[in-house]
C-alpha cells in the first residue's frame, strides 16, 4: 500500500502543477510527470521492491539529470585533437661549464648514496 501524505510539501507542489480534473485532455508537463514517477520509484525502492520498467526509469532519470545540469543534448562533443609534442630533452650546453670543478663540490652535503671506494 502506498500512502500519500497530502500535507507533504512535495505533494502540495505537485498538486499545484497538475491541471484540473475537468480538463481531460490536459496533461501535466513532463517535469511533473517525471517527478511523480520518481516519487513512486523511490517509494518502491525504499519498500524493498524492484523497479519493473528499468528502461523507462533510465529515460526519466536521464531527462531529470539533463534538466538539473542544463544540458540540452547528450550527443557526444567533437573529439579534441591535441597537438603532438615530441618528448625531447633540453640540449646540454657544455660550453658554459668552464670553471666547474667537481672536486670543489662537497658531496657530503647532498642527500645521495655514493658508491664506496675499494
N, C-alpha and C positions, 0 to 999 in steps of 0.2 A: 504494500500500500504506500503510495506516495502522498505525503501530507504537504499541503501548501499553506504557509502562514501568510494570510492576506495583509498583515501589518509589517511584513519584512520590506525593507527599502528596495530590494531587487524587484519584488512582485509589484509594489506600488509604481515604480518607474516603468516597468513593462506594461502595466495596465494603462498608463497614460499614453503609451505609444501605439497601442493596438486600436484599430478602427472600431467604430460602433458595431454592435452585433446586427443592427438593422441593415447595414450595407453588406450584402452577401458577397459582392464582387471585390470589395476592398480587401487587400492583403497587407499585413504588416510589412514594413521594409525588411529586406534581407538581414540587416544587422539585428533587428528584433527577433526574427525567426532563429537566427544563429544563437542568440543569447538564450532563447527558450530551450533550444535543443541542448545547449551547453549546460544549462541547469539540470535538465533531465539526465544527461550523460554523467554529470558529476554526482547526482543522487544515486544513479545506478552503481557507479564505481565505488562510492562510499558505502553502499549497502552490500558490496561484495559480488555484484552481478556483472557479467561481461557486457560489453557493447556489441550488439548483434551486427550492426552495419558499419564495419570498420572503414570502408571506402567513403561512405557519406560523412562519417565522423572526421576523417582526414581532410576532406574537402572543406568542411565547416571550419576546422582548425586553421587551415591554410588561409581561408578568407579572413578569419579573425586576426591572424598574425599579420597579414598584408595590411589590414586597416590600422592596426596598432603601430606598425612601423612606417606607415605612409608609403608603402611600395605599391605601385600600380601594376607591375608585371613581374612575373617570376622567370621571364625569359633570361637566359644567361647573357651576361655582358660580353662584349668582344674580348677576345684573348689579348693580353698585353704582349708586346714583342720587345723585351728589354734589349738594349744594345749588348753585343758580345764584347766582353772585355777580356783581353789576354792577361793571364797571371804571370807578369814579367817582373822579376825583382829589380829594384833600382840598380843602376850601374854603380860599380865600385870605383871611386876616384882615388887611385893610388898616388897621384901627383901631390895631393895635399897632405901626405903623411911624412913629409920631410921634417926631421927633428923629432919624430916619435921614436922613442926607445922603450921597448917593453921591459927592459931592466929597471927603468925608472918607476914602474908601476908596482905598488905594494899589493901583491895578490892576497895577502892575509886579511886585508880589509874587505875583500869580495867574498860573498857567500857562495863559494863554489867548491866542489871536491876536486882537488888536484891529485894527479897520479903520483904515487910515491916514487922517488928516485932510488934505484937499487944498483 
